[in-house]
């Protein structure tokens, strides 16, 4: 039910994220749009560095598995929300890096004067860009409802759930990975700068 090329791309992204220390244990989740009614997403409880294509399952936009007995990631609704709100989104990657986790527990995050901000479509480094930080909530439906108005009001370059991790997206799995990598670079820079003070 999941196109093999998508499953392979997500499994490869998981291995790359694991090699960078962004998805410890079974943390994180990865997805890609199949069509206007289905997405491919990692099943619950699997290590992202050891993903097999069988670990990528199909769900509908309500987050329900399309094959009985399969259990998608607990945060599937946050992925579904991005596909529903933003038609160009083709993939969503979520990791739990140290930098994202630590900085999000300190409050608001913003990036100013970094050249790599051009990875998000800015024409110049001479900008200040906010990365929204949302309070964590184990009720994912409630969290999604809290986030949605803010996502629609001003689509961000990504976002972080406090004490949890970062969400990044793009037009394809590879594009989402590039954007995640850029966000993680920015977060690491900010974390390292905080140690200099």
Backbone as CSV, one residue per row, in Angstrom:
resi,resn,N_x,N_y,N_z,CA_x,CA_y,CA_z,C_x,C_y,C_z
1,UNK,0.822,-1.208,0.000,0.000,0.000,0.000,0.861,1.264,0.000
2,UNK,2.056,1.195,0.588,2.986,2.321,0.538,3.913,2.115,-0.653
3,UNK,4.007,3.092,-1.555,4.941,2.947,-2.676,6.357,2.659,-2.172
4,UNK,7.001,1.687,-2.782,8.311,1.242,-2.317,9.324,2.379,-2.297
5,UNK,9.295,3.252,-3.308,10.268,4.351,-3.353,10.114,5.270,-2.150
6,UNK,8.870,5.529,-1.733,8.646,6.377,-0.553,9.132,5.677,0.711
7,UNK,8.821,4.404,0.839,9.248,3.650,2.019,10.773,3.625,2.109
8,UNK,11.428,3.429,0.989,12.892,3.401,0.981,13.478,4.765,1.343
9,UNK,12.863,5.837,0.816,13.356,7.185,1.110,13.208,7.512,2.588
10,UNK,12.092,7.128,3.190,11.892,7.388,4.616,12.842,6.555,5.471
11,UNK,13.056,5.301,5.093,13.993,4.464,5.839,15.403,5.043,5.772
12,UNK,15.795,5.532,4.611,17.114,6.136,4.461,17.220,7.416,5.289
13,UNK,16.162,8.228,5.288,16.157,9.450,6.112,16.310,9.095,7.587
14,UNK,15.651,8.029,8.026,15.780,7.594,9.413,17.210,7.217,9.755
15,UNK,17.872,6.520,8.851,19.267,6.145,9.095,20.159,7.387,9.169
16,UNK,19.917,8.345,8.297,20.712,9.572,8.304,20.473,10.359,9.595
17,UNK,19.226,10.447,10.024,18.911,11.156,11.265,19.548,10.453,12.458
18,UNK,19.523,9.130,12.456,20.128,8.367,13.541,21.635,8.603,13.588
19,UNK,22.269,8.671,12.433,23.724,8.861,12.403,24.131,10.206,12.994
20,UNK,23.201,11.162,13.029,23.474,12.479,13.596,23.037,12.591,15.057
21,UNK,22.463,11.532,15.605,22.017,11.561,16.995,20.716,12.292,17.212
22,UNK,19.891,12.382,16.175,18.644,13.154,16.264,17.435,12.311,16.647
23,UNK,17.577,10.975,16.688,16.425,10.115,16.974,16.828,8.974,17.920
24,UNK,17.192,9.293,19.163,17.620,8.247,20.088,16.483,7.292,20.446
25,UNK,16.854,6.045,20.731,15.840,5.051,21.084,14.835,4.902,19.950
26,UNK,13.576,4.939,20.280,12.540,4.877,19.239,11.940,6.256,18.986
27,UNK,12.663,7.309,19.394,12.152,8.681,19.255,12.010,9.078,17.789
28,UNK,11.164,10.075,17.573,10.989,10.649,16.246,9.971,9.908,15.412
29,UNK,9.573,10.547,14.327,8.690,9.926,13.346,8.857,10.623,12.007
30,UNK,8.650,9.874,10.937,8.911,10.350,9.585,7.721,9.992,8.705
31,UNK,7.380,10.889,7.789,6.237,10.600,6.923,6.414,11.238,5.555
32,UNK,5.585,10.785,4.614,5.558,11.353,3.267,4.139,11.236,2.712
33,UNK,3.759,12.198,1.907,2.438,12.187,1.288,2.406,11.119,0.186
34,UNK,1.389,10.275,0.215,1.160,9.331,-0.883,0.263,9.981,-1.924
35,UNK,-0.864,10.520,-1.464,-1.809,11.196,-2.351,-2.688,12.095,-1.487
36,UNK,-3.790,12.571,-2.022,-4.642,13.515,-1.282,-5.433,12.877,-0.147
37,UNK,-5.327,11.573,0.021,-6.065,10.926,1.099,-5.234,10.046,2.003
38,UNK,-3.954,9.840,1.635,-3.132,8.907,2.402,-1.718,9.457,2.591
39,UNK,-1.127,9.062,3.730,0.291,9.347,3.942,0.987,8.060,4.378
40,UNK,2.287,8.016,4.143,3.136,6.940,4.633,3.827,7.458,5.879
41,UNK,3.864,6.647,6.946,4.472,7.097,8.199,5.102,5.914,8.927
42,UNK,6.115,6.217,9.734,6.745,5.170,10.523,5.753,4.613,11.542
43,UNK,5.807,3.296,11.710,4.932,2.686,12.712,5.495,2.966,14.105
44,UNK,4.668,2.808,15.091,5.027,3.124,16.471,6.098,2.186,17.003
45,UNK,7.046,2.760,17.778,7.979,1.965,18.552,9.166,1.386,17.818
46,UNK,9.482,1.894,16.620,10.630,1.351,15.890,11.805,2.327,15.940
47,UNK,13.009,1.780,15.971,14.223,2.592,15.976,14.431,3.145,14.568
48,UNK,14.587,4.455,14.463,14.654,5.069,13.140,15.963,4.783,12.406
49,UNK,16.972,4.379,13.126,18.221,4.013,12.479,18.205,2.610,11.911
50,UNK,17.166,1.830,12.249,17.088,0.445,11.794,15.784,0.194,11.031
51,UNK,15.255,1.217,10.406,13.989,1.077,9.692,14.121,0.139,8.505
52,UNK,13.099,-0.667,8.342,12.913,-1.492,7.159,11.688,-0.930,6.437
53,UNK,11.569,-1.201,5.166,10.407,-0.669,4.438,9.099,-1.173,5.038
54,UNK,9.114,-2.332,5.693,7.902,-2.846,6.331,7.495,-2.015,7.550
55,UNK,8.408,-1.175,8.039,8.107,-0.309,9.179,7.407,0.976,8.764
56,UNK,7.202,1.166,7.472,6.500,2.342,6.945,5.099,1.897,6.563
57,UNK,4.099,2.485,7.199,2.715,2.061,6.974,1.890,3.216,6.417
58,UNK,0.730,2.892,5.888,-0.168,3.903,5.330,-1.278,4.239,6.310
59,UNK,-1.576,5.543,6.402,-2.707,6.010,7.211,-3.506,7.017,6.397
60,UNK,-4.749,7.232,6.810,-5.538,8.281,6.165,-5.251,9.619,6.855
61,UNK,-5.902,10.684,6.386,-5.612,12.010,6.931,-6.194,12.228,8.322
62,UNK,-6.934,11.235,8.820,-7.387,11.262,10.209,-6.441,10.472,11.111
63,UNK,-5.349,9.957,10.524,-4.353,9.240,11.291,-4.664,7.780,11.543
64,UNK,-5.660,7.246,10.837,-6.055,5.850,11.038,-5.298,4.930,10.083
65,UNK,-4.713,3.867,10.634,-4.001,2.893,9.803,-4.967,2.270,8.800
66,UNK,-4.482,2.052,7.588,-5.320,1.482,6.542,-5.266,-0.036,6.504
67,UNK,-4.408,-0.625,7.325,-4.337,-2.081,7.468,-4.575,-2.415,8.932
68,UNK,-5.540,-3.268,9.190,-5.858,-3.660,10.570,-4.622,-4.212,11.272
69,UNK,-4.464,-3.817,12.529,-3.367,-4.329,13.339,-2.103,-3.505,13.277
70,UNK,-2.014,-2.573,12.332,-0.835,-1.714,12.259,-1.044,-0.499,13.161
71,UNK,0.022,-0.094,13.853,-0.077,1.028,14.784,0.870,2.139,14.345
72,UNK,0.318,3.269,13.898,1.179,4.381,13.492,1.766,5.111,14.695
73,UNK,2.720,5.962,14.432,3.324,6.802,15.459,2.254,7.529,16.264
74,UNK,2.544,7.742,17.546,1.603,8.446,18.417,1.332,9.865,17.935
75,UNK,2.269,10.445,17.205,2.135,11.841,16.780,1.663,11.993,15.338
76,UNK,1.037,10.963,14.822,0.594,10.962,13.423,-0.276,12.171,13.090
77,UNK,-1.150,12.585,14.008,-2.057,13.703,13.703,-1.296,14.998,13.425
78,UNK,-0.114,15.182,14.019,0.664,16.390,13.741,1.197,16.364,12.315
79,UNK,1.514,15.187,11.815,1.926,15.049,10.418,0.724,15.310,9.493
80,UNK,-0.398,14.643,9.785,-1.603,14.808,8.963,-2.000,16.279,8.857
81,UNK,-1.880,16.994,9.952,-2.234,18.405,9.989,-1.435,19.207,8.968
82,UNK,-0.139,18.947,8.875,0.710,19.697,7.942,0.343,19.394,6.493
83,UNK,0.039,18.128,6.182,-0.361,17.785,4.812,-1.709,18.423,4.463
84,UNK,-2.595,18.445,5.426,-3.921,19.019,5.180,-3.852,20.532,4.991
85,UNK,-3.040,21.209,5.794,-2.975,22.670,5.745,-2.146,23.203,4.578
86,UNK,-1.111,22.454,4.193,-0.153,22.965,3.214,0.029,21.964,2.076
87,UNK,-0.729,22.115,0.984,-0.652,21.157,-0.128,0.749,20.926,-0.702
88,UNK,1.661,21.920,-0.701,2.998,21.625,-1.237,3.833,20.673,-0.379
89,UNK,3.446,20.473,0.894,4.238,19.616,1.765,4.183,18.173,1.252
90,UNK,5.368,17.607,1.029,5.457,16.228,0.557,6.044,15.279,1.570
91,UNK,6.684,15.822,2.620,7.277,14.971,3.656,7.457,15.777,4.936
92,UNK,7.392,15.080,6.061,7.556,15.683,7.390,8.508,14.798,8.189
93,UNK,9.515,15.424,8.795,10.480,14.699,9.615,10.509,15.303,11.016
94,UNK,10.494,14.449,12.012,10.488,14.900,13.408,11.568,14.159,14.172
95,UNK,12.455,14.911,14.812,13.526,14.315,15.602,13.606,14.904,16.987
96,UNK,14.437,14.301,17.820,14.603,14.694,19.221,16.073,14.980,19.501
97,UNK,16.638,15.945,18.836,18.046,16.261,19.070,18.235,16.928,20.429
98,UNK,19.458,16.863,20.922,19.783,17.528,22.182,19.553,19.033,22.053
99,UNK,20.020,19.638,20.967,19.902,21.089,20.806,18.445,21.531,20.814
100,UNK,17.591,20.846,20.039,16.172,21.219,19.986,15.517,21.042,21.352
101,UNK,15.837,19.967,22.013,15.219,19.680,23.306,15.634,20.704,24.361
102,UNK,16.935,20.960,24.471,17.429,21.878,25.506,16.957,23.308,25.251
103,UNK,17.124,23.791,24.024,16.743,25.178,23.736,15.249,25.398,23.907
104,UNK,14.443,24.421,23.540,12.989,24.584,23.651,12.538,24.707,25.096
105,UNK,13.318,24.189,26.026,12.954,24.279,27.437,13.290,25.646,28.031
106,UNK,14.012,26.460,27.259,14.360,27.812,27.713,13.366,28.850,27.205
107,UNK,12.448,28.452,26.308,11.459,29.398,25.800,11.629,29.689,24.322
108,UNK,11.319,30.916,23.936,11.300,31.312,22.528,12.663,31.110,21.870
109,UNK,12.615,30.745,20.585,13.832,30.553,19.794,13.736,31.418,18.546
110,UNK,14.804,32.150,18.252,14.857,32.893,16.988,16.277,32.857,16.456
111,UNK,16.379,33.055,15.155,17.669,33.029,14.472,17.858,34.341,13.719
112,UNK,19.014,34.966,13.869,19.276,36.236,13.191,20.649,36.214,12.538
113,UNK,20.699,36.683,11.300,21.951,36.907,10.567,22.734,35.644,10.234
114,UNK,22.052,34.535,10.133,22.710,33.294,9.715,22.557,33.119,8.206
115,UNK,23.647,32.862,7.528,23.608,32.660,6.081,22.696,31.502,5.695
116,UNK,22.654,30.474,6.515,21.889,29.274,6.165,20.376,29.503,6.197
117,UNK,19.924,30.644,6.682,18.491,30.953,6.604,18.000,30.992,5.153
118,UNK,18.931,31.149,4.218,18.555,31.116,2.796,17.984,29.751,2.403
119,UNK,18.279,28.717,3.183,17.724,27.386,2.913,16.206,27.371,3.020
120,UNK,15.652,28.381,3.677,14.203,28.466,3.860,13.560,29.485,2.923
121,UNK,14.310,29.925,1.926,13.754,30.810,0.907,14.001,32.283,1.128
122,UNK,14.700,32.643,2.186,15.001,34.058,2.409,16.098,34.501,1.440
123,UNK,15.973,35.721,0.935,16.916,36.216,-0.060,18.223,36.694,0.558
124,UNK,18.215,36.900,1.860,19.384,37.442,2.541,19.521,36.811,3.920
125,UNK,20.711,36.895,4.468,20.943,36.464,5.848,20.443,37.508,6.842
126,UNK,20.205,38.730,6.356,19.915,39.868,7.227,18.446,39.886,7.658
127,UNK,18.037,38.808,8.328,16.660,38.674,8.812,16.697,38.023,10.195
128,UNK,15.618,38.189,10.932,15.421,37.467,12.177,14.183,36.594,11.995
129,UNK,14.343,35.315,12.232,13.281,34.345,11.974,12.958,33.609,13.263
130,UNK,11.679,33.581,13.608,11.236,32.870,14.810,10.993,31.397,14.493
131,UNK,11.363,30.544,15.435,11.017,29.124,15.385,10.031,28.893,16.525
132,UNK,8.754,28.702,16.210,7.767,28.566,17.290,8.075,27.397,18.219
133,UNK,7.813,27.614,19.497,7.944,26.571,20.509,6.569,26.395,21.142
134,UNK,6.030,25.196,21.044,4.719,24.895,21.602,4.871,24.012,22.830
135,UNK,4.030,24.239,23.832,4.051,23.410,25.031,3.733,21.961,24.680
136,UNK,4.420,21.058,25.332,4.189,19.634,25.107,2.836,19.226,25.692
137,UNK,2.227,18.213,25.090,0.946,17.706,25.544,0.846,16.259,25.076
138,UNK,0.561,15.345,25.979,0.428,13.941,25.592,-0.868,13.670,24.839
139,UNK,-1.818,14.598,24.894,-3.052,14.493,24.106,-2.770,15.140,22.749
140,UNK,-2.428,14.324,21.757,-1.974,14.848,20.472,-3.089,15.571,19.727
141,UNK,-4.313,15.118,19.833,-5.422,15.819,19.181,-5.571,17.221,19.763
142,UNK,-5.442,17.344,21.057,-5.538,18.660,21.702,-4.359,19.540,21.300
143,UNK,-3.155,18.945,21.243,-1.974,19.693,20.828,-2.134,20.193,19.398
144,UNK,-2.614,19.335,18.508,-2.823,19.735,17.112,-3.825,20.887,17.016
145,UNK,-4.893,20.823,17.804,-5.893,21.899,17.793,-5.306,23.205,18.314
146,UNK,-4.392,23.120,19.275,-3.737,24.313,19.813,-2.798,24.936,18.793
147,UNK,-2.084,24.097,18.063,-1.098,24.570,17.095,-1.745,25.142,15.826
148,UNK,-2.831,24.552,15.378,-3.369,24.854,14.047,-3.614,26.325,13.755
149,UNK,-4.276,27.093,14.631,-4.514,28.504,14.296,-3.221,29.277,14.067
150,UNK,-2.193,28.929,14.825,-0.917,29.636,14.692,-0.186,29.226,13.417
151,UNK,-0.299,27.959,13.050,0.300,27.512,11.790,-0.338,28.231,10.605
152,UNK,-1.666,28.341,10.642,-2.379,28.976,9.520,-2.128,30.474,9.468
153,UNK,-1.971,31.091,10.622,-1.785,32.543,10.662,-0.449,32.959,10.071
154,UNK,0.583,32.219,10.373,1.924,32.553,9.883,2.733,31.273,9.744
155,UNK,2.675,30.625,8.573,3.403,29.359,8.405,4.887,29.513,8.741
156,UNK,5.386,28.727,9.681,6.768,28.873,10.129,7.739,28.042,9.290
157,UNK,9.031,28.159,9.582,10.050,27.361,8.902,10.117,25.950,9.499
158,UNK,9.440,25.740,10.583,9.385,24.497,11.327,8.853,24.848,12.698
159,UNK,8.824,23.900,13.605,8.476,24.240,14.981,9.058,23.212,15.927
160,UNK,9.037,23.567,17.216,9.561,22.691,18.252,8.490,22.497,19.314
161,UNK,8.396,21.278,19.805,7.568,20.998,20.974,8.515,21.015,22.179
162,UNK,8.178,21.798,23.168,9.083,22.034,24.301,9.478,20.743,25.005
163,UNK,10.786,20.595,25.228,11.310,19.429,25.897,11.189,18.157,25.093
164,UNK,10.949,18.303,23.813,10.562,17.159,22.989,11.398,17.129,21.712
165,UNK,11.086,17.941,20.734,11.865,17.906,19.501,11.280,18.771,18.410
166,UNK,11.955,18.734,17.261,11.674,19.644,16.155,10.915,18.948,15.025
167,UNK,10.037,19.701,14.386,9.328,19.271,13.183,9.810,20.112,12.011
168,UNK,10.155,19.432,10.913,10.554,20.111,9.678,9.851,19.430,8.523
169,UNK,9.629,20.171,7.450,8.925,19.606,6.307,9.452,20.209,5.016
170,UNK,9.113,19.537,3.911,9.539,20.005,2.597,8.700,19.366,1.520
171,UNK,9.053,19.633,0.287,8.267,19.135,-0.842,8.504,17.658,-1.124
172,UNK,9.589,17.112,-0.608,9.928,15.696,-0.774,10.680,15.253,0.478
173,UNK,10.958,13.971,0.582,11.718,13.483,1.730,13.098,14.141,1.755
174,UNK,13.740,14.218,0.608,15.081,14.816,0.562,15.043,16.300,0.926
175,UNK,14.059,17.024,0.401,13.931,18.446,0.714,13.649,18.646,2.209
176,UNK,12.794,17.805,2.774,12.514,17.898,4.218,13.780,17.616,5.026
177,UNK,14.596,16.669,4.555,15.841,16.377,5.269,16.782,17.579,5.227
178,UNK,16.906,18.209,4.064,17.760,19.405,3.961,17.312,20.468,4.942
179,UNK,15.999,20.685,5.009,15.480,21.714,5.902,15.674,21.329,7.368
180,UNK,15.484,20.053,7.684,15.757,19.589,9.046,17.229,19.800,9.387
181,UNK,18.105,19.470,8.455,19.535,19.639,8.682,19.878,21.110,8.922
182,UNK,19.265,21.997,8.148,19.495,23.430,8.336,18.986,23.887,9.701
183,UNK,17.795,23.417,10.096,17.256,23.773,11.414,18.145,23.249,12.530
184,UNK,18.595,22.024,12.398,19.455,21.451,13.435,20.788,22.201,13.523
185,UNK,21.309,22.643,12.391,22.529,23.450,12.404,22.292,24.749,13.170
186,UNK,21.172,25.414,12.881,20.846,26.663,13.565,20.656,26.445,15.067
187,UNK,19.953,25.384,15.422,19.726,25.089,16.835,21.039,24.791,17.553
188,UNK,21.916,24.050,16.896,23.207,23.757,17.512,24.035,25.023,17.675
189,UNK,23.989,25.900,16.678,24.699,27.183,16.792,24.196,27.975,17.992
190,UNK,22.882,28.040,18.144,22.309,28.794,19.265,22.682,28.151,20.612
191,UNK,22.670,26.830,20.656,23.049,26.154,21.892,24.511,26.436,22.219
192,UNK,25.391,26.356,21.217,26.812,26.625,21.450,27.046,28.085,21.849
193,UNK,26.312,29.000,21.236,26.463,30.417,21.595,26.038,30.652,23.042
194,UNK,25.019,29.922,23.502,24.553,30.111,24.884,25.630,29.697,25.886
195,UNK,26.522,28.806,25.484,27.590,28.351,26.371,28.727,29.369,26.470
196,UNK,28.757,30.322,25.520,29.831,31.320,25.510,29.534,32.477,26.444
197,UNK,28.288,32.601,26.876,27.894,33.774,27.683,28.335,33.629,29.116
